[in-house]
């Protein structure tokens, strides 16, 4: 059987689905529930094994949870307060050394 040759420039990707198996631990009416699902991150879809969880509000809660867990805070690269204190101390020390040097020239 001969393969059909296509012009690769004319290929159009219509959809990509990454169906990953996931385990989702949740509380439902105060009870612990473990749900298994297939998640398509690219298209933000979840297909639960338990059909009663296939409600859009449950899916939105899962993606909201993922967004919170994977979003860095705005100050992620900001140093803690102790570092700023050390920088101020080093700058003051540098200024004093520079001032002393100028006094001896």
DRENDO-7083 format. One record per residue: residue in one letter; chain; residue number from 0; x, y, z of N, C-alpha, C, O in turn. Coordinates in steps of 0.1 Angstrom, whole numbers. Example, Ala and Ser with C-alpha at 12.3 -4.5 7.8 and 13.67 -1.06 7.14 Angstrom:
BEGIN
{node A A 0 {132 -57 78} {123 -45 78} {132 -33 78} {142 -33 85}}
{node S A 1 {128 -22 71} {137 -11 71} {129 0 79} {134 11 80}}
END
This chain:
BEGIN
{node X A 0 {9 -12 0} {0 0 0} {9 12 0} {18 14 8}}
{node X A 1 {6 21 -9} {14 33 -10} {9 44 -1} {-3 47 -1}}
{node X A 2 {18 51 6} {13 62 15} {9 74 6} {15 77 -4}}
{node X A 3 {-1 80 11} {-5 93 4} {4 104 9} {6 106 20}}
{node X A 4 {10 111 -1} {19 122 2} {11 135 2} {3 137 -8}}
{node X A 5 {13 143 12} {6 155 13} {16 166 13} {28 165 17}}
{node X A 6 {11 178 10} {19 190 11} {19 194 26} {9 198 31}}
{node X A 7 {31 192 33} {31 195 47} {28 209 51} {23 212 62}}
{node X A 8 {30 218 42} {27 232 45} {12 234 46} {7 244 52}}
{node X A 9 {4 225 40} {-11 226 40} {-17 220 52} {-30 220 54}}
{node X A 10 {-10 214 61} {-15 207 73} {-20 218 83} {-13 227 86}}
{node X A 11 {-32 216 88} {-38 225 98} {-41 217 110} {-49 207 110}}
{node X A 12 {-35 220 122} {-38 213 134} {-51 218 140} {-52 230 142}}
{node X A 13 {-60 209 142} {-74 213 146} {-75 212 161} {-83 220 167}}
{node X A 14 {-68 203 168} {-70 201 182} {-59 192 187} {-54 183 180}}
{node X A 15 {-55 194 199} {-45 185 206} {-51 182 220} {-55 192 227}}
{node X A 16 {-51 170 223} {-57 166 236} {-46 158 244} {-42 147 239}}
{node X A 17 {-43 163 256} {-34 155 265} {-43 149 276} {-46 156 285}}
{node X A 18 {-47 137 274} {-55 131 284} {-47 124 294} {-42 113 292}}
{node X A 19 {-45 131 305} {-36 125 316} {-45 120 327} {-55 126 331}}
{node X A 20 {-42 108 332} {-50 104 344} {-46 112 356} {-34 114 358}}
{node X A 21 {-56 116 364} {-53 124 376} {-62 118 387} {-72 112 385}}
{node X A 22 {-57 121 399} {-64 117 411} {-67 131 418} {-58 139 420}}
{node X A 23 {-79 133 422} {-84 146 428} {-90 142 441} {-100 135 442}}
{node X A 24 {-84 148 452} {-89 146 465} {-98 158 468} {-93 170 466}}
{node X A 25 {-110 156 473} {-119 167 476} {-128 164 487} {-129 152 491}}
{node X A 26 {-134 174 493} {-144 172 503} {-158 175 496} {-160 186 490}}
{node X A 27 {-167 166 498} {-181 168 493} {-190 166 504} {-191 155 510}}
{node X A 28 {-197 177 508} {-206 177 519} {-199 172 532} {-205 164 540}}
{node X A 29 {-187 176 534} {-179 172 546} {-173 159 546} {-166 154 555}}
{node X A 30 {-175 151 535} {-169 138 534} {-158 138 524} {-158 145 513}}
{node X A 31 {-147 130 527} {-136 129 518} {-139 120 506} {-144 109 508}}
{node X A 32 {-137 126 494} {-139 118 482} {-127 118 473} {-120 129 472}}
{node X A 33 {-123 107 468} {-112 106 459} {-118 103 446} {-125 93 444}}
{node X A 34 {-115 112 436} {-120 110 423} {-109 108 413} {-98 114 414}}
{node X A 35 {-111 100 403} {-102 98 392} {-108 104 380} {-120 103 377}}
{node X A 36 {-99 110 372} {-104 116 359} {-93 116 349} {-82 113 352}}
{node X A 37 {-97 119 337} {-88 122 326} {-88 137 324} {-99 142 322}}
{node X A 38 {-77 143 324} {-77 158 323} {-70 162 310} {-59 157 306}}
{node X A 39 {-76 171 303} {-71 177 291} {-67 191 294} {-76 200 293}}
{node X A 40 {-54 193 298} {-50 207 302} {-51 217 290} {-55 228 293}}
{node X A 41 {-47 213 278} {-47 222 267} {-61 228 265} {-62 240 261}}
{node X A 42 {-71 220 266} {-85 225 263} {-93 227 276} {-105 229 275}}
{node X A 43 {-87 226 288} {-94 228 301} {-106 219 302} {-117 224 304}}
{node X A 44 {-104 206 300} {-115 197 301} {-111 186 311} {-100 182 312}}
{node X A 45 {-121 181 319} {-119 170 328} {-131 160 326} {-142 164 324}}
{node X A 46 {-127 148 325} {-137 137 324} {-136 128 336} {-127 119 336}}
{node X A 47 {-145 130 345} {-144 122 358} {-150 108 356} {-159 106 347}}
{node X A 48 {-144 98 363} {-149 85 363} {-163 84 370} {-171 76 366}}
{node X A 49 {-164 93 380} {-177 93 387} {-186 104 379} {-183 116 380}}
{node X A 50 {-196 99 372} {-204 108 363} {-210 120 370} {-212 130 364}}
{node X A 51 {-214 118 383} {-220 129 390} {-211 141 393} {-216 151 396}}
{node X A 52 {-198 139 391} {-188 150 392} {-186 158 379} {-179 168 379}}
{node X A 53 {-192 153 368} {-190 159 355} {-198 172 353} {-203 174 342}}
{node X A 54 {-200 179 363} {-207 192 363} {-197 203 360} {-186 202 365}}
{node X A 55 {-201 213 353} {-192 224 349} {-186 231 362} {-175 235 362}}
{node X A 56 {-194 232 372} {-190 239 384} {-179 231 391} {-169 237 397}}
{node X A 57 {-179 218 391} {-168 210 397} {-156 211 389} {-145 213 394}}
{node X A 58 {-157 211 376} {-146 213 367} {-139 226 369} {-127 227 369}}
{node X A 59 {-147 237 370} {-142 250 373} {-134 251 386} {-124 257 387}}
{node X A 60 {-139 244 396} {-133 244 409} {-119 237 408} {-109 242 414}}
{node X A 61 {-118 227 400} {-105 220 398} {-95 229 391} {-84 230 396}}
{node X A 62 {-100 235 381} {-91 244 373} {-87 257 382} {-76 262 381}}
{node X A 63 {-97 262 390} {-94 273 399} {-83 269 409} {-74 276 412}}
{node X A 64 {-84 257 414} {-74 252 424} {-60 251 417} {-50 255 423}}
{node X A 65 {-60 245 405} {-47 244 398} {-41 258 395} {-29 260 396}}
{node X A 66 {-50 268 392} {-45 281 389} {-38 287 401} {-28 293 401}}
{node X A 67 {-45 285 413} {-39 290 425} {-26 284 428} {-16 290 433}}
{node X A 68 {-25 271 427} {-13 263 430} {-2 265 421} {10 263 424}}
{node X A 69 {-5 270 408} {6 271 399} {10 286 395} {18 288 387}}
{node X A 70 {3 295 402} {5 309 399} {15 315 410} {12 314 421}}
{node X A 71 {26 320 405} {35 327 414} {30 340 419} {24 347 411}}
{node X A 72 {32 343 432} {28 357 436} {36 367 429} {47 365 424}}
{node X A 73 {31 379 429} {37 390 421} {51 393 427} {60 397 419}}
{node X A 74 {53 391 440} {66 394 446} {75 381 447} {83 381 456}}
{node X A 75 {73 372 438} {80 359 439} {95 361 439} {102 354 446}}
{node X A 76 {100 370 431} {114 373 430} {119 383 440} {131 386 440}}
{node X A 77 {110 388 448} {114 398 458} {121 392 470} {117 381 474}}
{node X A 78 {132 398 474} {139 393 486} {132 396 498} {123 404 499}}
{node X A 79 {135 388 509} {128 390 522} {134 403 528} {144 408 524}}
{node X A 80 {128 407 539} {132 419 546} {146 419 551} {153 429 551}}
{node X A 81 {151 408 555} {164 406 560} {175 410 550} {185 416 553}}
{node X A 82 {172 406 538} {181 410 527} {182 425 525} {193 430 522}}
{node X A 83 {170 431 525} {170 446 523} {178 453 534} {185 463 532}}
{node X A 84 {177 447 546} {185 453 557} {200 451 555} {208 461 557}}
{node X A 85 {204 440 550} {218 437 546} {223 447 535} {234 452 536}}
{node X A 86 {215 449 525} {218 458 514} {220 472 520} {230 479 516}}
{node X A 87 {211 477 528} {212 490 534} {225 491 542} {232 501 541}}
{node X A 88 {228 481 550} {240 481 558} {253 482 549} {262 490 552}}
{node X A 89 {253 474 538} {264 474 529} {265 487 522} {277 492 520}}
{node X A 90 {254 493 518} {255 506 511} {260 517 520} {268 525 516}}
{node X A 91 {256 516 533} {261 526 543} {276 524 545} {283 534 545}}
{node X A 92 {280 512 546} {294 509 548} {302 514 536} {313 519 538}}
{node X A 93 {297 511 524} {304 515 512} {305 531 511} {315 536 507}}
{node X A 94 {294 538 515} {294 552 515} {304 557 525} {311 567 522}}
{node X A 95 {305 551 537} {315 555 547} {329 553 542} {338 562 543}}
{node X A 96 {332 542 536} {345 539 530} {349 549 519} {360 554 519}}
{node X A 97 {339 552 511} {341 562 500} {344 576 506} {353 583 501}}
{node X A 98 {337 579 516} {339 592 523} {353 593 529} {359 603 528}}
{node X A 99 {357 582 536} {370 582 542} {381 583 532} {391 589 534}}
{node X A 100 {379 576 521} {389 577 510} {391 591 504} {402 595 502}}
{node X A 101 {379 598 503} {380 611 498} {387 621 507} {393 630 503}}
{node X A 102 {385 618 520} {391 626 531} {406 625 531} {413 634 534}}
{node X A 103 {412 614 526} {426 611 526} {433 615 513} {445 616 512}}
{node X A 104 {425 619 503} {431 622 490} {435 637 489} {440 641 479}}
END
